[in-house]
Amino acid sequence: MLEVKDLNVSYGMVNALKGIDLKVNDGEIVTIIGANGAGKSTTLMTISGILKPKKGYIKFNDVDITKKPAQNIVDMGICQVPEGRRIFANMTVMENLEMGAYLRKDNMVKSDMEKVFHLFPRLKERYKQIAGTLSGGEQQMLAIGRALMSKPKVLLLDEPSMGLAPIVVQDIFKTIKSINEDGTTILLVEQNAKMALSIADRAYVLETGNISLEGAASVLKNDERVKKSYLGG
Amino acid sequence: MKTFIEQLINGLSLGSIYALIALGYTMVYGIMKLINFAHGDIYMVGAFTGFFASTYLHLGFVPSLLLAMLVSLILGVTIERVAYRPLRDKSKISILITAIGVSLLLENGGIILLSPQVRTYPQIFKQHMYSFFNGIITISNQQIVIFVVSIIMMVGLQLIIYKTKIGKAMRAVSTDPDAAKLMGVNVDRTVSFTFAIGSALAAVAGVLVGIYYNSIDPLMGIMPGLKAFIAAVLGGIGIIPGAMVGGLLMGVIEALVSGYGSSLYRDGVSFAILIIILLIKPTGLFGKNVREKV
């Protein structure tokens, strides 16, 4: 469904990605794990069209999307929940969700909002509240809900566990799993390798701009190198 | 008492005009963190378009106003497209200096094309005074026109910003342009739209000034441009209600200084206000210190 080939991205003189290949199949949860600065967010930002690669291509359902502007990529069905949530802090919860549906012209937006509220009842209670006043966990829910409003075929998630209490992280991951079961393909970037590997089908390990390992999540979970570097021994 | 009310009404008329100009400054700042120094000159072009439309094309008030809005809108969008957009990813200082350059170009271009002479604005509304409460409140029909038009414009702007899709996109882009892109917002188009609205409002201010003061010239944008900029900073730059309140306050303060002190001090007081805000509350009256949650 999503295919990345030989992707090279640099910021000025720094090469953040040095030719990575990855694939996400329809219906999967694929995770990219790795340390800070390995290039995980760069990968997602390039897929979303915010960053432009120096070399390589990105294909979505066999269409080359490498040079397409960000709004076309959203329109084709790839939406991202960015790192740090980046909700629109001075807009209400409802307006944030409406922004997620920005490109949609169908009349199912209202009923999809109900679906998001069903997934995150807390958002329904607070739909008139200014988004910046929500707690960290609620903001993460809003960021995911906002992306779901675009009706993505592939949902890109960047560090959804960041800065959240362990119990909230568990909730969020449960929700990600259920979003996937409803038919949305997921590409998840995480530093919390343990949580990520527990829900993913397949995984890639990214190290300073290169993919060092890949395979089934269940296999990588027991790999000695992964255990040592990412799962705390 | 009578002088006070008289000056208050004068101040609110002038303040409405400042507010209309200040809105353009604040919207453009909100969306691309740029002080568009050419904004005062877009206001001048609006005033001249209104002047030509009513003097030579013999159009009435509303058609000349609409034509002035259209011409300024096209000018504003073109300036952004040609001069600012290529520099958007460059350092802030280069785009600021470009803005000053565009401003000088419009002022001196105006002197060459229109001649530096002061023109007399046609009397679209023959002055007529109305008085209420035994003459305690007197107000001219021109002032009424200024109030009515300004209120329509400001209410219209609020409706656009809070009730329409493009308005929501403007607010989203001003908070986080990349996050807005990730939701599918076309940032370039949103920025163009912001310049379009800001420039059209400046044109309205230009036409209203022509009617109120009866005289226009190619350098007329400099002082009101600076004053409106101060008004935007006073209210809190980037905050739309701040620009409205800041504009009205500036107008009232100037009128009271002229009425009770001397009009020679008027400009000095305005700039003193700028210095005081920057020292005491740089975020302006409506500004909040935004803290991000992690």
Chai-1 contact restraints between the chains, C-beta under 6 A:
chainA,res_idxA,chainB,res_idxB,connection_type,confidence,min_distance_angstrom,max_distance_angstrom,comment,restraint_id
A,S48,B,L182,contact,1.0,0.0,6.0,A-B,restraint_1
A,I50,B,D178,contact,1.0,0.0,6.0,A-B,restraint_2
A,A70,B,K181,contact,1.0,0.0,6.0,A-B,restraint_3
A,Q71,B,G184,contact,1.0,0.0,6.0,A-B,restraint_4
A,Q71,B,N186,contact,1.0,0.0,6.0,A-B,restraint_5
A,V74,B,G184,contact,1.0,0.0,6.0,A-B,restraint_6
A,Q80,B,L182,contact,1.0,0.0,6.0,A-B,restraint_7
A,P82,B,L182,contact,1.0,0.0,6.0,A-B,restraint_8
A,R86,B,D176,contact,1.0,0.0,6.0,A-B,restraint_9
A,R86,B,A179,contact,1.0,0.0,6.0,A-B,restraint_10
A,F88,B,A172,contact,1.0,0.0,6.0,A-B,restraint_11
A,F88,B,T175,contact,1.0,0.0,6.0,A-B,restraint_12
A,M91,B,R171,contact,1.0,0.0,6.0,A-B,restraint_13
A,M99,B,A172,contact,1.0,0.0,6.0,A-B,restraint_14
A,M99,B,M183,contact,1.0,0.0,6.0,A-B,restraint_15
A,G100,B,M183,contact,1.0,0.0,6.0,A-B,restraint_16
A,Y102,B,M183,contact,1.0,0.0,6.0,A-B,restraint_17
A,Y102,B,G184,contact,1.0,0.0,6.0,A-B,restraint_18
A,Y102,B,V185,contact,1.0,0.0,6.0,A-B,restraint_19
A,L103,B,G184,contact,1.0,0.0,6.0,A-B,restraint_20
A,G136,B,K293,contact,1.0,0.0,6.0,A-B,restraint_21
A,G163,B,V294,contact,1.0,0.0,6.0,A-B,restraint_22
